[in-house]
Amino acid sequence: MPNGKPGDDPITDIVEHKLLRFSPQIDELVRRLARVTSPDDLRKMFDWFQPPPLPEFERQLRARVERLEPEARKRGWEI
């Protein structure tokens, strides 16, 4: 289990520590997802230690963001 220190978990690295983990675009999509989903749901979305090739990973993340952000706004989440 990750302990929250830099380098031990991709999500924590991106969201909490603001470290570059995959690419600037992918990391920004991860931060956007973190604002509209629970930490547990975010962890279950992908194998964060072995994601798909980066272009495919970015496409999948973008699709989720485009689906989840409008849903979150409808439910009253501030994004």
Contacts in CASP RR format, 6 or more apart in sequence:
PFRMAT RR
TARGET T0000
AUTHOR 0000-0000-0000
METHOD contacts of the structure
MODEL  1
MPNGKPGDDPITDIVEHKLLRFSPQIDELVRRLARVTSPDDLRKMFDWFQ
PPPLPEFERQLRARVERLEPEARKRGWEI
2 8 0 8 1.000
2 9 0 8 1.000
2 12 0 8 1.000
4 12 0 8 1.000
4 16 0 8 1.000
6 12 0 8 1.000
6 13 0 8 1.000
6 17 0 8 1.000
6 19 0 8 1.000
7 13 0 8 1.000
7 17 0 8 1.000
7 19 0 8 1.000
9 48 0 8 1.000
10 21 0 8 1.000
10 22 0 8 1.000
10 30 0 8 1.000
10 48 0 8 1.000
10 49 0 8 1.000
11 30 0 8 1.000
11 34 0 8 1.000
11 39 0 8 1.000
11 42 0 8 1.000
11 43 0 8 1.000
11 48 0 8 1.000
13 19 0 8 1.000
13 21 0 8 1.000
14 21 0 8 1.000
14 22 0 8 1.000
14 27 0 8 1.000
14 30 0 8 1.000
14 31 0 8 1.000
14 34 0 8 1.000
15 30 0 8 1.000
15 31 0 8 1.000
15 34 0 8 1.000
20 27 0 8 1.000
21 27 0 8 1.000
21 30 0 8 1.000
22 30 0 8 1.000
22 51 0 8 1.000
22 54 0 8 1.000
22 57 0 8 1.000
23 54 0 8 1.000
23 58 0 8 1.000
25 58 0 8 1.000
26 54 0 8 1.000
26 57 0 8 1.000
26 58 0 8 1.000
26 61 0 8 1.000
29 58 0 8 1.000
29 61 0 8 1.000
29 62 0 8 1.000
29 65 0 8 1.000
30 42 0 8 1.000
30 61 0 8 1.000
32 65 0 8 1.000
32 69 0 8 1.000
32 79 0 8 1.000
33 42 0 8 1.000
33 45 0 8 1.000
33 61 0 8 1.000
33 64 0 8 1.000
33 65 0 8 1.000
33 68 0 8 1.000
34 42 0 8 1.000
35 72 0 8 1.000
35 77 0 8 1.000
35 79 0 8 1.000
36 65 0 8 1.000
36 68 0 8 1.000
36 69 0 8 1.000
36 71 0 8 1.000
36 72 0 8 1.000
36 77 0 8 1.000
36 79 0 8 1.000
37 45 0 8 1.000
37 68 0 8 1.000
45 64 0 8 1.000
46 57 0 8 1.000
46 60 0 8 1.000
51 57 0 8 1.000
52 60 0 8 1.000
69 79 0 8 1.000
72 79 0 8 1.000
73 79 0 8 1.000
END
